[in-house]
């Protein structure tokens, strides 16, 4: 196999991850694809023997490309992308598949993308790379041209703004805490039908790399699969507030080991995120609730 084909094959194994990073940075499918393509062009023009960690190198490259695009967008004083995210005709106008855009938007959350559009480019990059993809601050720092501590402050400032913008009214928070409590109870009792009743048919369960190493599946889709994952389990999990939202935690000996974040719409759970990365857990605002 020619060297170019070998390199292209290796690149393809990282494309999905790079596209996810770029979409969260830019909020646009077409721009995310452009950024990923740019990262391929830069890779194909480089000497791969000089790259020790291809995944990390590509993530850095696509992040730099996205940062440049965000800064150019800001300098042109363009209308925020958030206004287009709510317009189904916007994606059709530039030739992007509306269904493809909808799937990505659903995975990230329209509300979060709109909030991210209010952040400064460096804040958005630091928040997305660290909080969503667990990239260490010492790797983020050279991308934004700041020290590691300054990069941490950028992410912290962005995190506060996201939390403030997405804070739930007290009545909604109480309702969601009740939903999580009922879900945990059904899980402990092995009440499969009860779990199914609380889950959206298209619910998705995602686990970070640390949780996968502990034995979790990286992703489970559908009410049946998610209910089967939790049925008869979560016996030691406790309700918690996770960055002000309803969630749960497994904390043997009082030390959080796994945090469960819930996305709830109405009375249905539409997404569950399992976080076990020690660094990410240490930075969560976590309050264990006593049932």
VENTA-V485105 format. One record per residue. RES is the residue in one small letter. PSI is psi as a letter, one per 40 degrees, with the letter a starting at -180 (NA if undefined). OMEGA is omega as a letter, one per 20 degrees, with the letter a starting at -180 (999 if undefined). Layout:
BEGIN
res=RES psi=PSI omega=OMEGA
res=RES psi=PSI omega=OMEGA
END
This chain:
BEGIN
res=x psi=h omega=r
res=x psi=i omega=a
res=x psi=d omega=a
res=x psi=d omega=r
res=x psi=d omega=r
res=x psi=d omega=a
res=x psi=d omega=r
res=x psi=d omega=r
res=x psi=d omega=r
res=x psi=d omega=r
res=x psi=d omega=a
res=x psi=d omega=r
res=x psi=e omega=a
res=x psi=e omega=a
res=x psi=d omega=a
res=x psi=d omega=r
res=x psi=d omega=a
res=x psi=d omega=r
res=x psi=d omega=r
res=x psi=d omega=r
res=x psi=d omega=a
res=x psi=d omega=a
res=x psi=d omega=r
res=x psi=d omega=r
res=x psi=d omega=a
res=x psi=d omega=r
res=x psi=e omega=a
res=x psi=h omega=a
res=x psi=d omega=a
res=x psi=d omega=r
res=x psi=d omega=r
res=x psi=d omega=r
res=x psi=d omega=r
res=x psi=d omega=a
res=x psi=d omega=r
res=x psi=d omega=r
res=x psi=d omega=r
res=x psi=d omega=r
res=x psi=d omega=r
res=x psi=d omega=r
res=x psi=d omega=r
res=x psi=d omega=r
res=x psi=d omega=a
res=x psi=d omega=r
res=x psi=e omega=a
res=x psi=i omega=r
res=x psi=h omega=a
res=x psi=e omega=r
res=x psi=e omega=r
res=x psi=e omega=a
res=x psi=h omega=a
res=x psi=d omega=a
res=x psi=g omega=a
res=x psi=d omega=a
res=x psi=d omega=r
res=x psi=d omega=r
res=x psi=d omega=a
res=x psi=d omega=r
res=x psi=d omega=r
res=x psi=d omega=a
res=x psi=d omega=a
res=x psi=d omega=r
res=x psi=d omega=r
res=x psi=d omega=r
res=x psi=d omega=r
res=x psi=d omega=r
res=x psi=d omega=r
res=x psi=d omega=a
res=x psi=d omega=r
res=x psi=d omega=a
res=x psi=d omega=r
res=x psi=d omega=r
res=x psi=d omega=a
res=x psi=d omega=a
res=x psi=d omega=r
res=x psi=e omega=a
res=x psi=f omega=r
res=x psi=i omega=r
res=x psi=h omega=a
res=x psi=i omega=r
res=x psi=d omega=a
res=x psi=d omega=a
res=x psi=d omega=r
res=x psi=d omega=a
res=x psi=d omega=a
res=x psi=e omega=a
res=x psi=h omega=a
res=x psi=d omega=a
res=x psi=e omega=a
res=x psi=d omega=a
res=x psi=d omega=r
res=x psi=d omega=a
res=x psi=d omega=a
res=x psi=e omega=r
res=x psi=e omega=a
res=x psi=i omega=r
res=x psi=h omega=a
res=x psi=d omega=r
res=x psi=d omega=r
res=x psi=d omega=r
res=x psi=d omega=a
res=x psi=d omega=r
res=x psi=d omega=r
res=x psi=d omega=a
res=x psi=d omega=r
res=x psi=d omega=a
res=x psi=d omega=a
res=x psi=d omega=a
res=x psi=h omega=a
res=x psi=d omega=a
res=x psi=d omega=a
res=x psi=d omega=r
res=x psi=d omega=r
res=x psi=d omega=r
res=x psi=d omega=a
res=x psi=d omega=r
res=x psi=e omega=r
res=x psi=e omega=a
res=x psi=i omega=r
res=x psi=i omega=a
res=x psi=d omega=a
res=x psi=d omega=r
res=x psi=d omega=a
res=x psi=d omega=a
res=x psi=d omega=a
res=x psi=d omega=a
res=x psi=d omega=a
res=x psi=d omega=a
res=x psi=d omega=a
res=x psi=d omega=a
res=x psi=d omega=a
res=x psi=d omega=a
res=x psi=e omega=r
res=x psi=f omega=r
res=x psi=h omega=a
res=x psi=i omega=a
res=x psi=d omega=r
res=x psi=e omega=r
res=x psi=d omega=r
res=x psi=d omega=a
res=x psi=d omega=a
res=x psi=d omega=r
res=x psi=d omega=a
res=x psi=e omega=r
res=x psi=f omega=a
res=x psi=i omega=r
res=x psi=i omega=r
res=x psi=d omega=r
res=x psi=d omega=r
res=x psi=d omega=r
res=x psi=d omega=r
res=x psi=d omega=r
res=x psi=d omega=r
res=x psi=d omega=a
res=x psi=d omega=a
res=x psi=d omega=r
res=x psi=d omega=r
res=x psi=d omega=a
res=x psi=d omega=r
res=x psi=d omega=a
res=x psi=d omega=r
res=x psi=d omega=a
res=x psi=d omega=r
res=x psi=d omega=a
res=x psi=d omega=a
res=x psi=e omega=r
res=x psi=h omega=a
res=x psi=i omega=r
res=x psi=i omega=a
res=x psi=d omega=a
res=x psi=d omega=r
res=x psi=d omega=a
res=x psi=d omega=r
res=x psi=d omega=r
res=x psi=d omega=a
res=x psi=d omega=r
res=x psi=d omega=r
res=x psi=d omega=r
res=x psi=d omega=r
res=x psi=d omega=r
res=x psi=d omega=r
res=x psi=d omega=r
res=x psi=d omega=r
res=x psi=d omega=r
res=x psi=d omega=r
res=x psi=d omega=r
res=x psi=d omega=a
res=x psi=d omega=a
res=x psi=e omega=a
res=x psi=f omega=a
res=x psi=g omega=a
res=x psi=d omega=a
res=x psi=d omega=r
res=x psi=d omega=r
res=x psi=d omega=r
res=x psi=d omega=a
res=x psi=d omega=a
res=x psi=e omega=a
res=x psi=h omega=r
res=x psi=i omega=a
res=x psi=d omega=a
res=x psi=f omega=a
res=x psi=i omega=r
res=x psi=h omega=r
res=x psi=h omega=r
res=x psi=i omega=r
res=x psi=i omega=r
res=x psi=i omega=a
res=x psi=d omega=a
res=x psi=d omega=r
res=x psi=d omega=r
res=x psi=d omega=r
res=x psi=d omega=r
res=x psi=e omega=r
res=x psi=e omega=r
res=x psi=i omega=r
res=x psi=i omega=a
res=x psi=d omega=r
res=x psi=h omega=r
res=x psi=h omega=a
res=x psi=i omega=r
res=x psi=i omega=a
res=x psi=d omega=a
res=x psi=d omega=a
res=x psi=d omega=a
res=x psi=d omega=r
res=x psi=d omega=r
res=x psi=d omega=r
res=x psi=d omega=a
res=x psi=e omega=a
res=x psi=h omega=a
res=x psi=e omega=a
res=x psi=a omega=r
res=x psi=f omega=a
res=x psi=d omega=a
res=x psi=e omega=a
res=x psi=i omega=r
res=x psi=i omega=r
res=x psi=i omega=a
res=x psi=i omega=r
res=x psi=h omega=a
res=x psi=h omega=a
res=x psi=f omega=r
res=x psi=e omega=a
res=x psi=i omega=r
res=x psi=h omega=a
res=x psi=a omega=r
res=x psi=i omega=a
res=x psi=i omega=r
res=x psi=h omega=a
res=x psi=g omega=r
res=x psi=h omega=a
res=x psi=e omega=r
res=x psi=e omega=a
res=x psi=h omega=a
res=x psi=h omega=r
res=x psi=d omega=r
res=x psi=h omega=r
res=x psi=h omega=r
res=x psi=h omega=r
res=x psi=h omega=a
res=x psi=h omega=r
res=x psi=h omega=a
res=x psi=h omega=r
res=x psi=h omega=a
res=x psi=b omega=r
res=x psi=e omega=a
res=x psi=i omega=r
res=x psi=h omega=a
res=x psi=e omega=r
res=x psi=i omega=r
res=x psi=h omega=r
res=x psi=h omega=r
res=x psi=h omega=a
res=x psi=h omega=r
res=x psi=e omega=r
res=x psi=h omega=a
res=x psi=d omega=a
res=x psi=d omega=r
res=x psi=d omega=a
res=x psi=d omega=a
res=x psi=e omega=a
res=x psi=e omega=r
res=x psi=i omega=r
res=x psi=h omega=a
res=x psi=h omega=r
res=x psi=h omega=r
res=x psi=h omega=a
res=x psi=h omega=r
res=x psi=h omega=a
res=x psi=NA omega=999
END
